[in-house]
Amino acid sequence: MTDTERRPCPPAPTSISPEAQAFLNSPEPFGSNDPPDDLRDIAGWEKFIARANALIAERIGRLLPADLPLDEASFDHEGVTTYVFRPHAVDEGAETPVYLDIHGGGLVMGGGAICQLMSRGQALLRPMITWAVDYRMPPKHPYPTPLDDCVAAYRRLLEERSPQDIFVGGGSAGGNLAAALMVRAKDEGLPLPAALLLITPELDLTESGDTFCTLHGVDNVLKPLMETNLLYANGADLAHPYLSPLFGGVTGFPPTYLQSGTRDLFLSNAVRMHRKLLAADVETELHVFEAMPHGGFGGTSPEDMDLIQSVLRFIEKHRRKP
């Protein structure tokens, strides 16, 4: 189904808040910035990514004030920058929990200053320190480099904190890498964190789930993502567990939070992973929000606030008690 042929987006239901209804009834188009047809067109991909990053920055800029009560720093490790954020109300002690935040962006967007910007606002909401890993991405750094960078950041964090004081999470493409990191960590014999948080995760790059069909053109992710998946994979098998962690072994995974919405293209990913975790006796929660598309309702609706609170409750449940 092409963008011009896609079904009309259904009107917002009255079952959600007025703010969420307004967001759905006046969606900002995501489909006008088309990726190149040629995976070898590095210049074309770089232009596509730059335009997308500019749009992300503009949208986040509407929501975040310029001056946030955060202490900010960064460090380089194995050629990769990690941004560190500590809310002023959070202690800087050696046992203060750390959240390893893996940013989204379709596996090609959200790097550099955008990584810093996206993680800054989220860090303020968490009662802990946040490490935001600015992993390298295609077209110049395809798989396995992004996952290698996340593994390197996690190894570095294990030098600073007990696994009981580490949380790992990511949204969308960041959810892919966060889950793949768990599969890699298991394979490499690394201790796993206190909990894993996957927000509308992109867990299946083969796009085999039902909602890749049923919600195509309904979600705000209008375009098929296969071009970016193939660019990221760089010729590797999309079904490999390090690329599509939905197909990996999950026995022994940490307690896992999963979120999606009934208009989220990736709903099948979350549902299938939830069932897989349950079958492996992994403690897991699945939160599906009414009419919510990929990424929520713009960040200011009551539903968005409810999502934040449910994440914080899960973190608090699995935080080490004094």
C-alpha positions in Angstrom: 0.0 0.0 0.0 1.5 3.3 -1.0 1.1 6.5 0.9 -1.3 7.9 -1.6 -3.4 4.7 -1.5 -3.4 4.3 2.3 -6.8 4.1 4.0 -8.2 7.2 5.6 -7.1 7.5 9.2 -10.2 6.8 11.4 -11.4 9.6 13.6 -10.4 9.7 17.2 -12.8 7.8 19.5 -14.6 9.5 22.3 -13.2 7.0 24.7 -9.9 9.0 25.1 -9.1 12.4 26.5 -9.9 15.6 24.6 -6.1 16.2 24.3 -5.6 12.8 22.8 -8.6 13.2 20.5 -7.1 16.5 19.3 -3.8 14.9 18.6 -5.3 12.1 16.5 -7.7 14.4 14.6 -4.9 16.8 13.7 -1.9 14.5 13.1 1.3 16.0 11.8 2.4 14.1 8.7 5.4 11.8 9.0 5.2 10.6 5.4 6.5 13.5 3.5 10.2 12.7 4.1 10.8 9.6 2.0 14.0 7.5 2.4 16.1 6.8 -0.7 15.2 3.8 -2.8 18.9 2.8 -3.1 20.6 1.5 0.0 23.9 2.5 -1.5 22.9 6.2 -1.8 24.8 7.4 1.3 24.3 11.1 0.5 20.6 10.6 0.0 20.3 8.7 3.3 22.2 11.4 5.1 19.8 14.1 3.7 16.8 12.0 4.8 18.2 11.6 8.3 19.1 15.3 8.6 15.5 16.3 7.7 14.0 13.8 10.1 16.3 14.9 12.9 15.3 18.5 12.3 11.7 17.6 12.7 12.3 15.6 15.9 14.3 18.6 17.4 11.5 21.0 16.5 8.8 18.9 18.1 10.8 18.2 21.3 11.7 21.8 21.5 8.1 22.7 21.9 7.8 20.6 25.0 11.0 21.2 26.8 12.0 24.5 28.5 15.6 25.6 27.9 16.7 25.4 31.5 16.0 22.1 33.2 17.0 21.2 36.8 19.6 18.7 35.6 23.3 18.3 36.0 24.7 17.2 32.7 28.0 15.6 31.6 29.3 13.2 29.0 32.2 10.8 28.4 33.7 8.9 25.5 34.2 5.2 25.7 35.5 3.0 22.8 34.7 5.9 20.4 31.1 6.4 21.5 29.7 9.3 23.5 27.4 8.7 26.5 25.5 11.6 28.0 24.9 11.6 31.7 22.0 13.4 33.3 21.2 13.7 37.0 18.2 15.5 38.3 19.1 18.0 41.1 16.8 16.1 43.5 18.8 12.8 42.9 21.8 11.9 45.0 25.1 11.4 43.3 26.1 8.4 45.5 27.8 5.3 44.3 24.6 3.2 44.8 22.3 5.6 43.0 20.5 3.6 40.3 21.4 4.3 36.7 19.0 4.0 33.7 20.8 3.1 30.4 18.6 4.9 27.9 18.8 3.7 24.3 17.2 6.2 22.0 14.7 5.6 19.2 14.7 6.9 15.7 14.1 4.0 13.3 17.7 2.7 13.8 19.1 5.6 11.6 17.9 8.8 13.3 18.2 10.4 16.7 22.0 10.6 17.1 24.2 13.4 18.3 22.5 16.5 19.7 19.1 14.8 19.1 20.1 11.9 21.4 21.0 14.4 24.0 17.8 16.4 23.6 15.5 13.3 23.7 17.1 11.8 26.8 17.2 15.1 28.7 13.5 15.4 29.1 13.0 11.8 30.0 15.9 11.9 32.5 14.1 14.5 34.5 11.2 12.2 35.1 13.3 9.4 36.6 14.4 9.3 40.2 17.9 8.1 39.2 20.9 9.0 37.0 20.5 8.5 33.2 23.1 7.4 30.8 22.1 8.0 27.2 24.3 6.1 24.8 24.8 7.9 21.5 25.4 4.8 19.5 26.7 5.1 15.9 24.2 4.4 13.1 23.8 3.8 9.4 24.6 4.6 6.7 28.2 4.8 7.8 27.9 2.5 10.8 25.4 -0.3 10.1 24.9 -3.5 12.2 26.6 -4.7 14.2 28.2 -1.4 15.2 25.1 0.1 16.9 24.5 -3.0 19.1 28.3 -3.2 19.8 28.2 0.3 21.0 25.3 -0.4 23.4 27.0 -3.5 24.7 30.2 -1.5 25.3 28.2 1.1 27.2 26.5 -1.6 29.3 29.9 -3.2 30.1 31.2 0.2 31.2 28.1 0.7 33.4 28.7 -2.7 35.0 32.1 -1.3 36.2 30.2 1.5 38.0 27.2 -0.2 39.4 25.8 -3.5 40.6 23.4 -5.1 38.2 20.7 -4.6 40.9 21.2 -0.8 40.4 21.0 -0.8 36.6 17.8 -0.4 34.5 17.9 -0.7 30.7 15.3 0.8 28.5 14.4 2.1 25.1 11.6 3.2 22.8 10.9 2.1 19.3 14.3 1.3 17.7 15.8 1.8 21.2 13.5 -1.0 22.4 15.0 -3.2 19.6 18.5 -2.5 20.8 17.7 -2.7 24.5 16.2 -6.2 24.0 19.0 -7.3 21.7 21.4 -6.1 24.3 19.8 -8.5 26.8 20.2 -11.4 24.3 23.8 -10.5 23.7 24.5 -10.0 27.4 23.1 -13.5 28.1 25.2 -15.0 25.3 28.3 -13.3 26.6 27.7 -14.3 30.2 27.2 -10.8 31.5 24.9 -10.2 34.5 21.6 -8.8 33.6 20.0 -5.6 35.0 17.3 -5.1 37.6 14.7 -4.6 34.9 14.1 -4.0 31.2 11.7 -1.4 29.8 10.5 -1.6 26.2 8.3 1.3 25.0 6.5 0.5 21.7 9.5 -1.6 20.8 10.6 -2.5 17.2 11.4 -6.1 18.1 10.8 -7.7 14.7 12.7 -6.3 11.7 11.1 -8.9 9.4 7.7 -7.2 10.1 5.9 -10.5 10.3 3.3 -9.5 12.9 -0.4 -8.9 12.2 -0.4 -5.2 13.0 2.2 -4.4 10.4 -0.7 -5.0 8.0 -3.8 -4.1 10.0 -2.4 -0.8 11.3 -0.5 0.3 8.3 -1.8 3.7 7.4 -3.6 4.0 10.7 -0.6 4.6 12.9 1.4 7.8 12.5 4.2 5.7 11.2 2.9 6.0 7.6 5.7 4.5 5.6 6.9 0.9 5.7 10.2 0.7 7.6 11.7 -2.1 5.6 14.2 0.2 3.8 15.7 1.4 7.0 15.7 -2.2 8.4 17.7 -3.4 5.4 20.0 -0.4 5.6 20.6 -1.2 9.3 21.1 -4.9 8.8 23.7 -4.4 6.1 23.0 -7.8 4.5 22.6 -9.8 7.7 19.6 -12.0 8.3 16.7 -9.8 9.6 15.5 -12.7 11.7 18.7 -13.1 13.6 18.0 -12.5 17.3 20.5 -9.7 17.5 18.5 -7.9 14.8 15.0 -9.1 15.8 15.2 -10.0 19.5 11.6 -11.2 19.4 13.2 -14.4 17.9 15.9 -14.7 20.6 15.9 -16.8 23.8 14.4 -14.9 26.7 14.7 -17.4 29.5 16.4 -15.6 32.4 15.5 -12.1 31.1 15.0 -9.5 33.9 11.5 -8.3 34.8 10.3 -6.6 31.6 7.8 -3.8 31.0 6.2 -3.6 27.6 4.0 -0.8 26.3 2.0 -0.2 23.1 -1.3 1.2 21.9 -4.2 0.0 19.9 -3.1 2.2 17.0 0.6 1.4 17.3 2.1 -0.3 14.2 4.3 -2.3 16.6 1.5 -3.6 18.8 2.1 -7.2 17.5 5.7 -6.9 18.6 4.7 -6.1 22.2 2.0 -8.8 22.3 4.2 -11.5 21.0 7.1 -10.7 23.2 4.8 -10.6 26.2 3.5 -14.1 25.4 7.0 -15.3 24.9 8.2 -13.9 28.3 5.2 -15.4 30.1 6.0 -18.8 28.5 9.6 -18.5 29.8 8.3 -17.6 33.4 9.8 -14.1 33.1 8.0 -11.5 35.2 6.4 -9.1 32.7 3.8 -6.4 32.4 2.1 -5.4 29.1 0.4 -2.0 29.0 -1.7 -1.3 26.0 -3.3 2.2 25.8 -6.6 2.9 24.0 -6.2 4.5 20.6 -2.5 5.4 21.3 -0.3 5.5 18.2 3.4 4.9 18.1 5.1 7.3 20.5 2.0 8.4 22.3 -0.3 11.5 22.0 2.4 14.1 21.7 3.6 14.0 25.3 1.0 16.3 27.0 -2.2 14.2 27.2 -3.5 12.5 30.4 -2.7 9.2 28.7 0.9 10.2 28.2 1.1 11.1 31.9 -0.5 7.7 32.8 2.2 6.0 30.7 4.9 7.8 32.5 3.5 6.9 35.9 3.1 3.3 35.0 6.8 3.2 34.0 7.8 4.8 37.3 5.7 2.4 39.3 7.5 -0.5 37.5 10.9 1.0 38.2 10.1 1.6 41.8 8.8 -2.0 42.1 12.2 -3.4 41.0 14.4 -0.8 42.6 16.7 -2.2 45.3 15.4 -1.2 48.7 17.7 0.2 51.4 
